[in-house]
């Protein structure tokens, strides 16, 4: 007579394939993150930006493929606890691209010499303004 297989244990998620330390949601759960995001109608991409992770990392959390590190979970807990969390409007590459377009447009209309120091000041000011939007 065939013996029944023992019940399987839940799959353990590890910090990386080379480091076999089990990891689990502790300080915050992904369900809490999703509920918070849904309450505020924040798109998943923007939520990933707010949490300081890539879009693919966020989706790996959603699918149960990965779990945030304890430090990241603590940071997320602080973000979710903040009554006025800052929602970034754009990521760094968007700011860099927009800065380049604005500065290029400005320089194409500028007559006369423009020193390298002036250019540096212009780039910093445009970039800072875009990040504060």
SULZI-V265264 format. One line per field, one symbol per residue. ss: DSSP state (@ for helix, = for strand, . for the rest). phi: phi as a letter, one per 20 degrees, with the letter a starting at -180 (. if undefined). psi: psi as a letter, one per 30 degrees, with the letter a starting at -180 (. if undefined). Layout:
ss=???
phi=???
psi=???
This chain:
ss=............====..=====......@@@@@@@@@@....@@@@@@@@...@@@@@@@@@......@@@@@@@@@@@@..........@@@@@@@@@@@@@@@@@@......@@@@@@@@@@@@@@@@@.
phi=.fefffgfeffeedfagedeefcbfcfbdfffffffffgelefgfffgffemcffffgffffemfccffgffffffgfffeffcfedfebegffffffggffffffffeednfcfffffgffffffgffffeg
psi=kkkkklkklkkkklelefjhkkklkdflleeeeeeeeeeghkleeeeeeefhlleeeeeeeefgelklleeeeeeeeeeffkfikkjkflleeeeeeeeeeeeeeeeffkklkjleeeeeeeeeeeeeeeff.
